[in-house]
Amino acid sequence: MATRDWNNWKWQLRHAQRIGDLDDVEARYPSFITPYGKSLLQYRAIRLQSLPDRRELIPEPETSADPFHETTVSAKCYGVKQRFPDRVLLMVNNHCAMNCRHCTRKGLLADAEVIRTEDQLAQAIEYIRKHPRIRDVLLSGGDPLLLDDSHILTFVNRIAALPQIDVVRLCTRVLSTLPMRITNILVRKLAVSRKVWVNTQFNCAEELTPDAVSACSKFADAGIPVSCQTVLLKGVNDSVAKLFALCSALQRARVRPYYVFVCDPITGISHFRVPLDKAKRLEQQLAERIGGLALPRFVADIPGSKRKIPIQLADNFAARSSDE
């Protein structure tokens, strides 16, 4: 599709739509994709991440819609989530440019507590101020970069102004799903505080289109570090060749391959799950093929754990967590 508005991110969102005809899957896990996203469906690895699949409805033992208890445990402050002593996550949006079929918050975003008002933001700021160990704040959701520039900068600048804060992290997937959202004006303003870092997600080399690489370059040129948190997905990137291609492409784009996560214990993603033994082999094989600057850490995020767990230890920590 060619249009003079193609590079307008708001036009892209206005023309986003559901895809597929699986009404029973859509009823539980709606799909959503922009024209840019649809243009990449020629690649199987991207189709698997984007298109509804009836396997999402298959029950899977020992999984949960909310394994990290984001909705069942009372928040200490509206829209604020804290699992670790030195960092907090602020939910600032409940929309994304694509509804990824492997999402950690799959099925939860529609009803998520999202900070929208000045009073809610003031309460979150006060919560951070009262907990001086907090030095790292993640803006997440949903995707914070789907907000207007003024809203993004309000969050960033208010948080960055706290002397205790070293890092404000933007947790976003628009670099891979809606790269035209990254404008020079926004990036220049984000760079002012010198505290902004970007955490993004690329899962296959095909997502690193010229538009995506250009978006990454804007951050890199402005001195804003960009790290990639890949999810290990069956059929998408579960071979050493695919991981090597991805990590090499990330390095060329000046994006740090930071983590490779095994799938969280989320309901509805059983068809993406890579066995832990295979994940361990892939970690070893990749380390033998690529230099350390492009080598991510393979980890699991296990409910109840106090840190991200290296996959070589994941069996023990998972057993311990279930016993507790």
C-alpha positions as MATLAB code, in Angstrom:
seq = 'MATRDWNNWKWQLRHAQRIGDLDDVEARYPSFITPYGKSLLQYRAIRLQSLPDRRELIPEPETSADPFHETTVSAKCYGVKQRFPDRVLLMVNNHCAMNCRHCTRKGLLADAEVIRTEDQLAQAIEYIRKHPRIRDVLLSGGDPLLLDDSHILTFVNRIAALPQIDVVRLCTRVLSTLPMRITNILVRKLAVSRKVWVNTQFNCAEELTPDAVSACSKFADAGIPVSCQTVLLKGVNDSVAKLFALCSALQRARVRPYYVFVCDPITGISHFRVPLDKAKRLEQQLAERIGGLALPRFVADIPGSKRKIPIQLADNFAARSSDE';
ca = [
       0.000    0.000    0.000;
       1.392    3.401   -0.975;
       0.036    6.635    0.413;
       1.452   10.044    1.148;
       0.406    9.529    4.777;
       2.323    6.266    5.190;
       4.981    7.832    7.430;
       2.398    9.514    9.670;
       2.154    7.347   12.778;
      -1.308    8.651   13.669;
      -2.539    7.734   10.189;
      -1.119    4.262   10.739;
      -3.068    3.890   13.991;
      -6.276    5.226   12.486;
      -6.053    2.570    9.768;
      -5.151   -0.319   12.055;
      -7.548   -3.253   12.084;
      -8.162   -6.745   13.329;
      -6.835   -9.569   11.191;
      -8.002  -13.102   10.639;
     -11.450  -14.656   10.979;
     -11.191  -16.617   14.233;
     -14.030  -14.995   16.134;
     -13.668  -17.257   19.167;
      -9.988  -16.302   19.541;
     -10.717  -12.631   18.862;
     -13.339  -12.619   21.602;
     -10.688  -13.461   24.191;
      -7.533  -12.045   22.604;
      -8.340   -9.320   20.046;
      -5.923   -8.718   17.203;
      -4.715   -5.282   16.116;
      -2.232   -4.371   13.410;
      -1.273   -1.261   11.465;
      -0.801   -1.039    7.694;
       2.951   -1.063    8.364;
       2.590   -4.286   10.342;
       0.453   -5.826    7.609;
       3.145   -5.014    5.057;
       5.501   -7.380    6.912;
       3.154  -10.378    6.998;
       5.026  -11.823    4.031;
       7.488  -13.103    6.653;
       6.392  -16.235    8.504;
       8.166  -15.180   11.713;
       6.089  -12.000   11.797;
       2.827  -13.731   10.850;
       3.235  -16.072   13.803;
       3.576  -13.120   16.192;
       0.671  -11.192   14.658;
      -2.111  -13.531   13.527;
      -4.690  -15.112   15.856;
      -4.283  -18.852   16.234;
      -6.832  -21.291   17.618;
      -4.064  -22.871   19.705;
      -4.296  -19.788   21.936;
      -7.438  -21.331   23.437;
      -5.786  -24.630   24.412;
      -5.633  -25.010   28.221;
      -2.082  -25.375   29.518;
      -1.311  -26.698   33.026;
       0.736  -24.561   35.397;
       0.077  -21.326   33.535;
      -2.029  -18.319   34.428;
      -3.490  -15.246   32.780;
      -1.721  -13.261   35.501;
       1.230  -15.250   36.884;
       2.910  -12.130   38.298;
      -0.285  -11.116   40.149;
      -0.492   -7.706   38.532;
      -4.283   -7.606   38.871;
      -4.888   -9.704   41.982;
      -2.429   -8.076   44.389;
      -3.412   -4.617   45.571;
      -1.080   -1.958   44.238;
       0.544    0.290   46.804;
      -0.118    3.176   44.443;
      -2.464    3.368   41.447;
      -0.741    2.313   38.234;
       2.552    1.532   39.994;
       3.993   -1.983   40.081;
       7.010   -2.886   42.197;
       8.629   -6.308   42.267;
      12.208   -5.236   43.004;
      13.516   -2.747   45.585;
      15.393   -0.358   43.274;
      12.906   -0.049   40.411;
       9.232    0.426   39.708;
       7.040    0.138   36.633;
       4.432    2.759   35.825;
       1.522    1.728   33.616;
       0.975    4.742   31.367;
      -0.951    3.270   28.425;
      -3.027    0.195   27.624;
      -2.692    0.196   23.831;
      -0.024   -1.123   21.457;
       0.637   -0.750   17.744;
       0.234   -4.528   17.443;
      -1.364   -7.054   19.772;
       1.499   -9.542   19.969;
       0.175  -13.069   20.349;
       2.893  -13.900   22.929;
       2.339  -10.830   25.134;
       3.099  -11.088   28.850;
      -0.043   -9.042   29.557;
      -2.125  -11.015   27.055;
      -5.791  -10.380   27.819;
      -5.073   -8.017   30.731;
      -4.469   -4.617   29.165;
      -8.085   -3.629   28.552;
      -8.737   -3.449   32.303;
      -5.271   -2.371   33.451;
      -4.780    0.446   35.947;
      -3.299    3.207   33.792;
      -2.023    6.554   35.046;
      -3.992    9.149   33.108;
      -4.621   12.144   35.369;
      -2.372   14.712   37.005;
      -3.486   13.503   40.427;
      -2.582    9.897   39.604;
       0.838   10.971   38.336;
       1.418   13.132   41.417;
       0.644   10.155   43.653;
       3.070    7.964   41.692;
       5.798   10.615   41.975;
       5.189   10.875   45.705;
       5.387    7.093   46.060;
       8.780    7.117   44.353;
       9.974   10.028   46.489;
       9.017    8.194   49.681;
      11.055    5.156   48.613;
      14.584    6.523   48.113;
      15.950    3.099   47.101;
      14.089    3.467   43.813;
      16.545    4.665   41.163;
      15.092    3.168   37.964;
      11.582    3.833   36.633;
      10.059    1.901   33.736;
       7.267    3.479   31.683;
       5.254    0.636   30.217;
       1.826   -0.665   29.420;
       0.764   -1.015   26.569;
       3.216    1.177   24.776;
       4.170    4.556   26.259;
       5.339    5.871   22.887;
       1.793    5.740   21.510;
       1.011    8.723   23.717;
       1.361   12.233   22.317;
       4.755   13.859   22.732;
       3.517   16.180   25.479;
       2.256   13.282   27.593;
       5.441   11.254   27.151;
       7.604   14.231   28.069;
       5.476   15.006   31.116;
       6.097   11.528   32.481;
       9.789   11.530   31.601;
      10.597   15.025   32.840;
       8.662   14.769   36.091;
      10.381   11.504   36.976;
      13.836   12.502   35.734;
      13.667   15.643   37.894;
      13.825   13.490   41.046;
      17.452   13.492   42.243;
      17.246    9.824   43.297;
      16.447    8.688   39.728;
      19.302    7.507   37.518;
      17.280    5.943   34.700;
      13.884    6.435   33.061;
      13.221    3.454   30.821;
      10.804    3.592   27.907;
       9.510    0.054   27.368;
       8.316    0.137   23.789;
       7.840   -2.041   20.753;
       7.159    0.729   18.266;
      10.693    0.467   16.870;
       9.643   -2.874   15.373;
       5.884   -2.358   14.948;
       5.493    1.366   14.158;
       8.955    2.904   13.577;
       7.565    6.100   12.021;
       6.468    7.047   15.548;
      10.097    7.878   16.380;
      10.471   11.478   15.246;
      13.543   13.679   15.466;
      11.658   16.236   17.557;
      10.577   13.673   20.161;
      14.030   12.117   20.383;
      15.760   15.475   20.851;
      13.432   16.341   23.719;
      13.818   12.919   25.341;
      17.602   13.288   25.267;
      17.612   16.496   27.329;
      17.489   14.854   30.777;
      20.297   12.411   29.878;
      18.463    9.805   31.940;
      16.344    8.132   29.246;
      17.041    4.568   28.112;
      14.940    2.584   25.642;
      14.013   -1.070   26.109;
      12.560   -2.533   22.946;
      11.740   -5.932   21.455;
      12.859   -7.399   18.154;
      12.298  -11.127   17.768;
      13.563  -11.761   14.254;
      15.933  -10.130   11.794;
      13.054   -9.461    9.388;
      11.685   -6.871   11.829;
      14.826   -4.762   11.356;
      13.555   -3.047    8.235;
      15.194    0.144    6.939;
      12.471    2.105    8.768;
      13.165    0.260   12.019;
      16.931    0.741   11.704;
      16.374    4.453   11.051;
      14.275    4.719   14.216;
      17.000    2.983   16.236;
      19.620    5.308   14.753;
      17.734    8.388   15.901;
      18.051    7.257   19.505;
      21.670    6.185   19.125;
      22.635    9.468   17.456;
      21.022   11.384   20.338;
      22.975    9.415   22.944;
      19.967    7.412   24.172;
      20.939    3.756   24.781;
      18.690    1.131   23.202;
      18.534   -2.449   24.495;
      16.587   -5.353   23.027;
      14.656   -7.883   25.082;
      13.897  -10.723   22.702;
      11.401  -13.482   23.484;
      12.390  -16.995   22.432;
       9.474  -18.184   20.288;
       8.934  -21.528   18.591;
       8.947  -21.115   14.814;
      10.074  -17.499   15.047;
      13.644  -17.539   16.340;
      14.311  -20.963   17.886;
      17.408  -21.820   15.855;
      20.980  -20.649   16.222;
      20.935  -19.341   12.642;
      17.898  -17.153   13.312;
      19.293  -15.875   16.609;
      22.652  -15.142   14.988;
      20.927  -13.193   12.200;
      18.899  -11.226   14.743;
      21.788  -10.369   17.064;
      24.021   -9.405   14.153;
      21.328   -7.138   12.738;
      20.788   -5.547   16.148;
      24.490   -4.841   16.528;
      24.609   -3.235   13.083;
      21.688   -1.032   14.167;
      23.576   -0.070   17.366;
      21.047   -1.842   19.558;
      22.382   -3.922   22.428;
      21.102   -7.524   22.468;
      20.283   -7.526   26.175;
      18.043  -10.470   27.098;
      16.520  -13.504   25.447;
      13.543  -14.506   27.572;
      12.003  -17.950   27.575;
       8.229  -17.586   27.472;
       6.563  -16.506   30.693;
       4.015  -18.935   32.195;
       1.176  -17.084   30.457;
      -2.060  -18.761   29.402;
      -2.621  -18.823   25.646;
       0.937  -19.084   24.349;
       1.665  -22.822   24.571;
       2.399  -23.024   20.835;
       5.274  -20.547   21.260;
       6.959  -22.286   24.162;
      10.493  -23.587   23.523;
      11.627  -26.436   25.828;
      14.152  -25.300   28.394;
      16.719  -27.908   27.299;
      16.589  -26.552   23.756;
      16.917  -22.974   25.031;
      20.061  -23.982   26.934;
      21.545  -25.552   23.795;
      20.757  -22.445   21.762;
      22.479  -20.272   24.347;
      25.643  -22.365   24.134;
      25.589  -22.545   20.340;
      25.067  -18.822   19.954;
      27.926  -18.056   22.372;
      30.212  -20.122   20.144;
      29.234  -18.133   17.039;
      29.024  -14.488   18.061;
      31.152  -12.048   20.061;
      30.243  -10.877   23.524;
      29.099   -7.412   22.425;
      26.264   -9.037   20.461;
      25.558  -11.884   22.880;
      22.377  -11.541   24.978;
      21.764  -13.200   28.330;
      19.242  -16.057   28.206;
      16.930  -15.746   31.210;
      13.586  -16.708   32.693;
      11.267  -14.393   34.607;
       9.889  -16.712   37.279;
       7.007  -15.601   39.512;
       8.242  -15.064   43.061;
      11.922  -14.750   42.134;
      13.907  -11.684   43.166;
      15.768  -11.379   39.859;
      15.838  -12.596   36.286;
      17.074  -16.186   36.417;
      19.779  -17.501   34.039;
      18.205  -20.376   32.137;
      20.924  -22.775   33.314;
      19.420  -22.320   36.816;
      15.786  -21.965   35.832;
      14.762  -25.538   36.691;
      15.874  -25.148   40.294;
      14.287  -21.731   40.777;
      10.998  -22.804   39.198;
      10.789  -25.785   41.539;
      11.607  -23.604   44.542;
       9.003  -21.010   43.541;
       6.271  -23.634   43.208;
       7.151  -25.101   46.604;
       6.871  -21.672   48.237;
];
